[in-house]
Amino acid sequence: MSDFVRIFREIDVDEMEKADENLSREGISMTDALNRFFRIINEYGYFPHYDEDKEFNAETLEAFREADDIMSGRVSARVYDTVDEAFADALKETEDA
């Protein structure tokens, strides 16, 4: 039996289908989500997880959504050449507000 078949037999199909529906609403395929998941594990060297009892405020949740939109390419973001340039832009936005 191939590794894929063994893995697939152990996946909770109901959870996978719910996840696929949620990802689809965000315009993300299951394949893209899994590839991102693997990249995160490889980048950080551990299984990414969160404390399910932790509640994030609305501003933090919006920042998570914005970051995901930028990473997925749905929203473009300014790229800075230096940290000083990024700080100057952030300070300018604060002054303009």
TORLUMVEX-314388 format. One record per atom (N, C-alpha, C, O): residue number from 1; residue in one letter; atom name; x, y, z. Coordinates in pm, 1 decimal, padded with zeros to 6 digits, m for minus. Layout:
residues N
PT   num   residu   atome         px         py         pz
PT   NUM        A      CA          X          Y          Z
...
END
This chain:
residues 97
PT   num   residu   atome         px         py         pz
PT     1        M       N    00085.0   m00117.6    00000.0
PT     1        M      CA    00000.0    00000.0    00000.0
PT     1        M       C    00089.5    00123.8    00000.0
PT     1        M       O    00185.5    00132.4    00076.6
PT     2        S       N    00057.2    00217.6   m00085.4
PT     2        S      CA    00139.9    00338.4   m00092.9
PT     2        S       C    00120.7    00425.0    00031.1
PT     2        S       O    00020.7    00413.3    00102.0
PT     3        D       N    00218.3    00512.1    00055.7
PT     3        D      CA    00208.1    00604.6    00169.1
PT     3        D       C    00085.7    00693.1    00155.3
PT     3        D       O    00018.6    00722.1    00254.4
PT     4        F       N    00055.6    00736.9    00032.3
PT     4        F      CA   m00059.7    00823.4    00009.8
PT     4        F       C   m00188.5    00754.6    00052.6
PT     4        F       O   m00271.5    00815.8    00119.9
PT     5        V       N   m00206.1    00630.2    00015.4
PT     5        V      CA   m00327.6    00556.9    00050.6
PT     5        V       C   m00338.0    00542.2    00201.7
PT     5        V       O   m00446.0    00557.9    00258.7
PT     6        R       N   m00226.1    00512.1    00266.5
PT     6        R      CA   m00227.8    00500.1    00413.7
PT     6        R       C   m00266.1    00632.3    00479.4
PT     6        R       O   m00345.7    00634.3    00573.3
PT     7        I       N   m00210.8    00740.6    00431.4
PT     7        I      CA   m00243.7    00872.3    00487.1
PT     7        I       C   m00390.4    00903.6    00462.6
PT     7        I       O   m00460.7    00947.5    00553.6
PT     8        F       N   m00436.8    00881.2    00340.6
PT     8        F      CA   m00574.0    00914.6    00305.8
PT     8        F       C   m00673.6    00836.5    00390.7
PT     8        F       O   m00778.0    00890.0    00428.0
PT     9        R       N   m00642.8    00710.5    00421.7
PT     9        R      CA   m00733.2    00629.1    00502.9
PT     9        R       C   m00747.0    00683.8    00643.4
PT     9        R       O   m00848.1    00658.8    00708.9
PT    10        E       N   m00647.7    00758.1    00691.7
PT    10        E      CA   m00649.6    00809.0    00828.2
PT    10        E       C   m00706.3    00949.8    00838.2
PT    10        E       O   m00722.9    01001.1    00948.9
PT    11        I       N   m00736.0    01013.2    00726.6
PT    11        I      CA   m00790.1    01149.1    00727.6
PT    11        I       C   m00938.8    01145.1    00759.1
PT    11        I       O   m01012.7    01062.0    00706.3
PT    12        D       N   m00981.6    01236.2    00846.0
PT    12        D      CA   m01123.4    01251.9    00878.6
PT    12        D       C   m01189.2    01321.1    00758.9
PT    12        D       O   m01172.5    01441.6    00739.8
PT    13        V       N   m01263.0    01246.1    00679.4
PT    13        V      CA   m01319.6    01296.1    00554.4
PT    13        V       C   m01415.9    01411.6    00579.1
PT    13        V       O   m01415.9    01508.6    00503.3
PT    14        D       N   m01498.1    01403.1    00683.7
PT    14        D      CA   m01591.5    01512.3    00713.6
PT    14        D       C   m01516.0    01642.8    00741.0
PT    14        D       O   m01553.8    01748.8    00691.0
PT    15        E       N   m01409.7    01634.1    00820.4
PT    15        E      CA   m01330.2    01753.6    00850.0
PT    15        E       C   m01263.1    01806.2    00723.7
PT    15        E       O   m01256.2    01927.3    00702.5
PT    16        M       N   m01213.7    01715.3    00639.7
PT    16        M      CA   m01148.3    01755.5    00516.4
PT    16        M       C   m01247.7    01827.7    00424.9
PT    16        M       O   m01213.1    01929.3    00364.7
PT    17        E       N   m01369.6    01776.8    00413.9
PT    17        E      CA   m01469.8    01840.4    00328.5
PT    17        E       C   m01508.8    01978.0    00381.3
PT    17        E       O   m01525.7    02071.6    00303.1
PT    18        K       N   m01523.2    01991.2    00513.3
PT    18        K      CA   m01553.6    02122.3    00572.6
PT    18        K       C   m01439.7    02219.9    00545.8
PT    18        K       O   m01463.1    02335.6    00510.8
PT    19        A       N   m01317.3    02173.1    00562.4
PT    19        A      CA   m01201.3    02258.3    00536.6
PT    19        A       C   m01198.0    02301.1    00390.4
PT    19        A       O   m01168.1    02416.6    00360.1
PT    20        D       N   m01228.4    02209.5    00300.7
PT    20        D      CA   m01229.2    02240.8    00157.9
PT    20        D       C   m01332.8    02348.4    00127.1
PT    20        D       O   m01306.4    02438.7    00047.8
PT    21        E       N   m01450.0    02339.7    00188.9
PT    21        E      CA   m01553.9    02441.3    00168.9
PT    21        E       C   m01505.3    02577.6    00218.8
PT    21        E       O   m01520.8    02678.7    00150.3
PT    22        N       N   m01446.6    02579.3    00338.7
PT    22        N      CA   m01396.3    02706.0    00394.0
PT    22        N       C   m01284.7    02764.2    00308.1
PT    22        N       O   m01282.2    02884.5    00282.4
PT    23        L       N   m01193.4    02679.8    00264.2
PT    23        L      CA   m01084.6    02726.4    00178.7
PT    23        L       C   m01137.6    02778.6    00045.7
PT    23        L       O   m01089.3    02879.7   m00005.4
PT    24        S       N   m01236.5    02710.1   m00010.3
PT    24        S      CA   m01293.7    02751.4   m00138.1
PT    24        S       C   m01353.6    02890.9   m00129.0
PT    24        S       O   m01342.5    02970.2   m00222.5
PT    25        R       N   m01417.4    02920.7   m00015.4
PT    25        R      CA   m01474.9    03054.8    00002.7
PT    25        R       C   m01365.2    03161.5    00002.1
PT    25        R       O   m01390.0    03276.9   m00033.0
PT    26        E       N   m01245.3    03122.3    00040.6
PT    26        E      CA   m01131.9    03214.6    00042.0
PT    26        E       C   m01054.4    03210.9   m00090.2
PT    26        E       O   m00956.4    03283.5   m00107.1
PT    27        G       N   m01098.5    03126.4   m00183.2
PT    27        G      CA   m01030.6    03116.3   m00311.7
PT    27        G       C   m00902.2    03035.0   m00305.8
PT    27        G       O   m00812.7    03053.1   m00388.4
PT    28        I       N   m00893.3    02944.7   m00207.3
PT    28        I      CA   m00772.7    02864.0   m00189.0
PT    28        I       C   m00808.7    02717.4   m00209.0
PT    28        I       O   m00905.4    02668.0   m00151.1
PT    29        S       N   m00731.2    02648.9   m00290.5
PT    29        S      CA   m00756.4    02506.6   m00310.9
PT    29        S       C   m00694.7    02426.7   m00196.4
PT    29        S       O   m00605.0    02474.9   m00127.3
PT    30        M       N   m00742.8    02306.1   m00177.3
PT    30        M      CA   m00688.0    02218.5   m00074.3
PT    30        M       C   m00539.2    02194.0   m00100.9
PT    30        M       O   m00459.3    02189.8   m00007.4
PT    31        T       N   m00502.3    02177.8   m00227.3
PT    31        T      CA   m00361.9    02156.1   m00263.3
PT    31        T       C   m00277.1    02276.2   m00223.7
PT    31        T       O   m00169.8    02260.1   m00165.8
PT    32        D       N   m00325.4    02398.2   m00255.1
PT    32        D      CA   m00251.4    02518.4   m00217.0
PT    32        D       C   m00236.7    02527.9   m00065.4
PT    32        D       O   m00129.5    02561.1   m00014.8
PT    33        A       N   m00344.3    02498.8    00006.4
PT    33        A      CA   m00340.3    02506.4    00152.8
PT    33        A       C   m00239.4    02407.8    00210.0
PT    33        A       O   m00162.0    02442.5    00299.2
PT    34        L       N   m00240.0    02285.5    00159.1
PT    34        L      CA   m00145.4    02185.8    00208.7
PT    34        L       C   m00001.7    02223.7    00175.1
PT    34        L       O    00088.2    02206.2    00257.3
PT    35        N       N    00020.0    02275.8    00053.6
PT    35        N      CA    00154.9    02318.6    00017.2
PT    35        N       C    00202.3    02432.5    00107.1
PT    35        N       O    00318.2    02434.0    00148.5
PT    36        R       N    00113.5    02528.5    00138.0
PT    36        R      CA    00149.1    02637.5    00229.4
PT    36        R       C    00181.6    02581.9    00367.5
PT    36        R       O    00278.6    02623.3    00430.9
PT    37        F       N    00099.5    02487.8    00413.2
PT    37        F      CA    00119.7    02425.0    00543.8
PT    37        F       C    00257.9    02360.9    00550.7
PT    37        F       O    00330.1    02379.8    00648.6
PT    38        F       N    00295.2    02285.4    00447.9
PT    38        F      CA    00425.5    02219.9    00445.6
PT    38        F       C    00539.1    02322.7    00441.1
PT    38        F       O    00641.9    02305.1    00506.6
PT    39        R       N    00519.8    02431.5    00362.5
PT    39        R      CA    00622.4    02535.2    00356.1
PT    39        R       C    00644.0    02599.2    00493.4
PT    39        R       O    00757.4    02627.1    00532.2
PT    40        I       N    00534.7    02622.4    00566.6
PT    40        I      CA    00545.0    02682.5    00699.9
PT    40        I       C    00620.8    02588.9    00793.6
PT    40        I       O    00707.5    02633.1    00869.0
PT    41        I       N    00588.6    02460.8    00788.9
PT    41        I      CA    00661.0    02364.1    00872.1
PT    41        I       C    00809.6    02367.9    00838.5
PT    41        I       O    00893.8    02369.9    00928.3
PT    42        N       N    00841.6    02368.8    00710.0
PT    42        N      CA    00982.1    02369.1    00669.0
PT    42        N       C    01051.9    02500.6    00703.1
PT    42        N       O    01169.8    02501.3    00738.4
PT    43        E       N    00978.9    02611.8    00692.4
PT    43        E      CA    01038.5    02741.7    00722.7
PT    43        E       C    01068.6    02756.2    00871.6
PT    43        E       O    01175.8    02803.4    00909.5
PT    44        Y       N    00974.5    02715.6    00954.8
PT    44        Y      CA    00990.5    02735.5    01098.8
PT    44        Y       C    01048.0    02613.4    01170.2
PT    44        Y       O    01095.1    02624.2    01283.5
PT    45        G       N    01044.3    02498.1    01105.0
PT    45        G      CA    01103.7    02379.3    01163.2
PT    45        G       C    01018.4    02310.3    01267.1
PT    45        G       O    01068.2    02227.0    01342.9
PT    46        Y       N    00891.1    02343.4    01271.7
PT    46        Y      CA    00800.5    02276.6    01364.8
PT    46        Y       C    00657.1    02284.5    01313.8
PT    46        Y       O    00626.4    02357.6    01219.7
PT    47        F       N    00571.8    02208.2    01377.7
PT    47        F      CA    00430.5    02205.1    01341.9
PT    47        F       C    00363.0    02331.4    01394.8
PT    47        F       O    00358.9    02353.2    01515.8
PT    48        P       N    00310.3    02414.3    01305.4
PT    48        P      CA    00245.6    02537.1    01352.5
PT    48        P       C    00113.0    02505.4    01421.5
PT    48        P       O    00031.0    02429.8    01369.4
PT    49        H       N    00094.0    02562.6    01535.7
PT    49        H      CA   m00030.2    02539.2    01608.4
PT    49        H       C   m00066.9    02664.7    01687.1
PT    49        H       O    00012.6    02758.0    01698.2
PT    50        Y       N   m00183.4    02665.4    01739.1
PT    50        Y      CA   m00225.9    02778.0    01820.3
PT    50        Y       C   m00304.7    02725.3    01939.9
PT    50        Y       O   m00354.4    02612.6    01939.8
PT    51        D       N   m00314.1    02808.8    02039.6
PT    51        D      CA   m00388.0    02775.9    02159.8
PT    51        D       C   m00536.5    02797.8    02131.4
PT    51        D       O   m00580.7    02911.6    02116.0
PT    52        E       N   m00612.4    02690.4    02124.6
PT    52        E      CA   m00753.9    02702.2    02089.5
PT    52        E       C   m00832.8    02784.4    02190.6
PT    52        E       O   m00939.5    02836.6    02158.0
PT    53        D       N   m00782.2    02796.5    02311.7
PT    53        D      CA   m00851.1    02876.3    02412.6
PT    53        D       C   m00818.9    03024.8    02400.3
PT    53        D       O   m00884.5    03108.6    02462.2
PT    54        K       N   m00718.8    03056.7    02320.9
PT    54        K      CA   m00677.3    03195.9    02302.3
PT    54        K       C   m00779.0    03267.2    02214.5
PT    54        K       O   m00815.6    03218.0    02107.8
PT    55        E       N   m00823.7    03381.7    02259.4
PT    55        E      CA   m00916.7    03462.1    02179.8
PT    55        E       C   m00844.1    03586.5    02132.1
PT    55        E       O   m00784.8    03659.3    02211.7
PT    56        F       N   m00849.1    03610.7    02001.1
PT    56        F      CA   m00785.3    03726.7    01943.5
PT    56        F       C   m00887.1    03838.7    01929.0
PT    56        F       O   m01004.9    03813.6    01903.9
PT    57        N       N   m00841.5    03961.5    01944.9
PT    57        N      CA   m00933.1    04073.8    01927.0
PT    57        N       C   m00957.2    04096.9    01778.0
PT    57        N       O   m00887.6    04041.1    01693.2
PT    58        A       N   m01055.7    04179.2    01748.0
PT    58        A      CA   m01096.1    04202.3    01608.7
PT    58        A       C   m00982.1    04258.3    01525.1
PT    58        A       O   m00967.6    04222.1    01408.3
PT    59        E       N   m00901.0    04346.1    01583.2
PT    59        E      CA   m00790.2    04406.0    01509.5
PT    59        E       C   m00686.2    04300.6    01469.9
PT    59        E       O   m00633.2    04303.4    01358.8
PT    60        T       N   m00657.9    04208.8    01560.9
PT    60        T      CA   m00562.2    04101.9    01531.4
PT    60        T       C   m00616.2    04008.8    01424.8
PT    60        T       O   m00543.4    03969.7    01333.6
PT    61        L       N   m00744.2    03972.7    01435.5
PT    61        L      CA   m00805.1    03885.6    01334.2
PT    61        L       C   m00802.5    03951.6    01197.1
PT    61        L       O   m00776.5    03884.9    01096.9
PT    62        E       N   m00829.1    04081.7    01191.5
PT    62        E      CA   m00823.8    04153.9    01063.9
PT    62        E       C   m00681.7    04154.3    01008.7
PT    62        E       O   m00662.5    04141.9    00887.8
PT    63        A       N   m00582.1    04168.4    01095.7
PT    63        A      CA   m00442.2    04164.7    01051.0
PT    63        A       C   m00407.8    04027.8    00993.9
PT    63        A       O   m00336.2    04018.6    00894.2
PT    64        F       N   m00458.5    03920.4    01056.5
PT    64        F      CA   m00437.4    03785.3    01003.5
PT    64        F       C   m00496.9    03773.6    00863.3
PT    64        F       O   m00433.5    03720.7    00772.0
PT    65        R       N   m00619.7    03823.7    00847.4
PT    65        R      CA   m00686.1    03816.7    00715.5
PT    65        R       C   m00608.2    03896.5    00611.3
PT    65        R       O   m00588.9    03851.3    00498.4
PT    66        E       N   m00563.8    04016.1    00650.7
PT    66        E      CA   m00488.2    04100.2    00558.1
PT    66        E       C   m00358.2    04031.7    00516.8
PT    66        E       O   m00322.1    04032.4    00399.1
PT    67        A       N   m00288.4    03973.0    00612.8
PT    67        A      CA   m00163.7    03902.8    00581.9
PT    67        A       C   m00189.2    03786.8    00486.8
PT    67        A       O   m00112.1    03765.0    00393.4
PT    68        D       N   m00296.6    03712.4    00510.0
PT    68        D      CA   m00329.6    03601.0    00421.5
PT    68        D       C   m00362.7    03650.9    00281.4
PT    68        D       O   m00322.4    03589.3    00182.8
PT    69        D       N   m00435.8    03762.2    00271.5
PT    69        D      CA   m00468.9    03820.2    00141.3
PT    69        D       C   m00342.6    03863.1    00067.0
PT    69        D       O   m00331.4    03843.2   m00054.0
PT    70        I       N   m00248.8    03921.2    00138.8
PT    70        I      CA   m00123.2    03963.9    00076.7
PT    70        I       C   m00042.6    03842.5    00032.0
PT    70        I       O    00007.6    03838.9   m00080.4
PT    71        M       N   m00030.1    03741.9    00121.0
PT    71        M      CA    00047.7    03622.2    00087.4
PT    71        M       C   m00012.7    03546.0   m00030.0
PT    71        M       O    00060.1    03486.1   m00109.2
PT    72        S       N   m00145.7    03547.7   m00041.7
PT    72        S      CA   m00210.3    03473.4   m00149.5
PT    72        S       C   m00212.4    03551.7   m00280.4
PT    72        S       O   m00246.2    03496.9   m00385.3
PT    73        G       N   m00176.2    03680.0   m00274.3
PT    73        G      CA   m00175.2    03761.5   m00395.5
PT    73        G       C   m00307.4    03828.7   m00425.5
PT    73        G       O   m00320.1    03896.6   m00527.4
PT    74        R       N   m00407.2    03811.3   m00338.4
PT    74        R      CA   m00537.2    03877.3   m00360.1
PT    74        R       C   m00526.1    04028.1   m00339.5
PT    74        R       O   m00603.8    04104.6   m00396.5
PT    75        V       N   m00430.7    04070.2   m00258.9
PT    75        V      CA   m00408.7    04211.4   m00230.5
PT    75        V       C   m00260.9    04239.0   m00250.8
PT    75        V       O   m00175.6    04162.7   m00205.5
PT    76        S       N   m00231.0    04349.0   m00319.5
PT    76        S      CA   m00090.1    04383.0   m00336.6
PT    76        S       C   m00044.4    04465.6   m00216.9
PT    76        S       O   m00124.3    04535.7   m00154.7
PT    77        A       N    00080.5    04457.3   m00186.1
PT    77        A      CA    00137.6    04531.2   m00073.9
PT    77        A       C    00267.0    04596.7   m00119.0
PT    77        A       O    00336.7    04546.6   m00207.2
PT    78        R       N    00297.2    04708.1   m00057.4
PT    78        R      CA    00420.1    04778.4   m00090.0
PT    78        R       C    00539.3    04697.6   m00038.1
PT    78        R       O    00534.8    04641.0    00071.1
PT    79        V       N    00643.5    04693.6   m00117.0
PT    79        V      CA    00767.3    04625.4   m00078.9
PT    79        V       C    00871.1    04733.4   m00051.2
PT    79        V       O    00889.5    04825.4   m00130.9
PT    80        Y       N    00937.9    04721.1    00061.6
PT    80        Y      CA    01037.8    04819.5    00102.0
PT    80        Y       C    01177.5    04762.5    00081.4
PT    80        Y       O    01201.3    04642.8    00097.3
PT    81        D       N    01269.4    04852.3    00045.3
PT    81        D      CA    01408.8    04811.4    00026.7
PT    81        D       C    01485.5    04811.3    00158.4
PT    81        D       O    01582.1    04736.6    00174.2
PT    82        T       N    01442.6    04895.3    00253.5
PT    82        T      CA    01511.7    04903.6    00382.1
PT    82        T       C    01408.5    04915.0    00494.4
PT    82        T       O    01292.5    04949.3    00471.7
PT    83        V       N    01453.6    04885.8    00614.1
PT    83        V      CA    01368.4    04901.6    00732.4
PT    83        V       C    01337.5    05049.7    00752.9
PT    83        V       O    01225.5    05085.8    00789.2
PT    84        D       N    01436.5    05134.5    00729.8
PT    84        D      CA    01415.0    05278.8    00745.8
PT    84        D       C    01303.3    05328.3    00655.2
PT    84        D       O    01221.0    05410.2    00696.0
PT    85        E       N    01300.8    05278.5    00532.5
PT    85        E      CA    01196.0    05316.3    00438.2
PT    85        E       C    01058.5    05271.3    00489.1
PT    85        E       O    00961.0    05345.5    00477.6
PT    86        A       N    01050.5    05151.4    00544.8
PT    86        A      CA    00924.0    05101.4    00598.2
PT    86        A       C    00878.2    05185.4    00717.6
PT    86        A       O    00760.9    05221.3    00727.7
PT    87        F       N    00972.1    05216.4    00808.2
PT    87        F      CA    00936.0    05298.6    00924.1
PT    87        F       C    00891.9    05437.7    00882.1
PT    87        F       O    00795.0    05490.9    00936.3
PT    88        A       N    00961.6    05497.4    00786.4
PT    88        A      CA    00925.0    05631.2    00739.1
PT    88        A       C    00783.4    05629.8    00682.3
PT    88        A       O    00705.6    05722.1    00706.5
PT    89        D       N    00750.3    05526.0    00607.3
PT    89        D      CA    00616.6    05514.6    00550.2
PT    89        D       C    00512.3    05496.0    00660.8
PT    89        D       O    00404.6    05555.3    00655.3
PT    90        A       N    00544.4    05413.4    00761.2
PT    90        A      CA    00451.4    05390.3    00872.9
PT    90        A       C    00429.1    05519.3    00950.6
PT    90        A       O    00316.2    05550.5    00988.4
PT    91        L       N    00536.5    05594.7    00974.7
PT    91        L      CA    00523.3    05720.9    01047.0
PT    91        L       C    00442.3    05821.8    00966.9
PT    91        L       O    00364.7    05898.7    01023.5
PT    92        K       N    00460.3    05821.6    00835.5
PT    92        K      CA    00382.8    05911.3    00749.4
PT    92        K       C    00235.1    05878.2    00757.3
PT    92        K       O    00151.7    05968.4    00764.9
PT    93        E       N    00201.6    05749.6    00755.6
PT    93        E      CA    00061.8    05708.3    00767.1
PT    93        E       C    00003.2    05752.7    00900.5
PT    93        E       O   m00112.9    05793.1    00906.6
PT    94        T       N    00082.2    05745.6    01007.2
PT    94        T      CA    00036.8    05788.1    01139.9
PT    94        T       C    00009.4    05938.5    01140.5
PT    94        T       O   m00089.8    05983.8    01197.6
PT    95        E       N    00097.1    06015.1    01077.2
PT    95        E      CA    00080.1    06159.9    01071.6
PT    95        E       C   m00040.4    06198.8    00987.1
PT    95        E       O   m00108.8    06296.5    01017.3
PT    96        D       N   m00066.9    06121.5    00879.6
PT    96        D      CA   m00178.3    06151.8    00790.6
PT    96        D       C   m00312.9    06116.3    00853.1
PT    96        D       O   m00416.5    06167.6    00810.9
PT    97        A       N   m00311.7    06029.3    00952.6
PT    97        A      CA   m00438.4    05981.2    01012.7
PT    97        A       C   m00502.5    06083.0    01104.8
PT    97        A       O   m00608.4    06056.8    01161.8
END
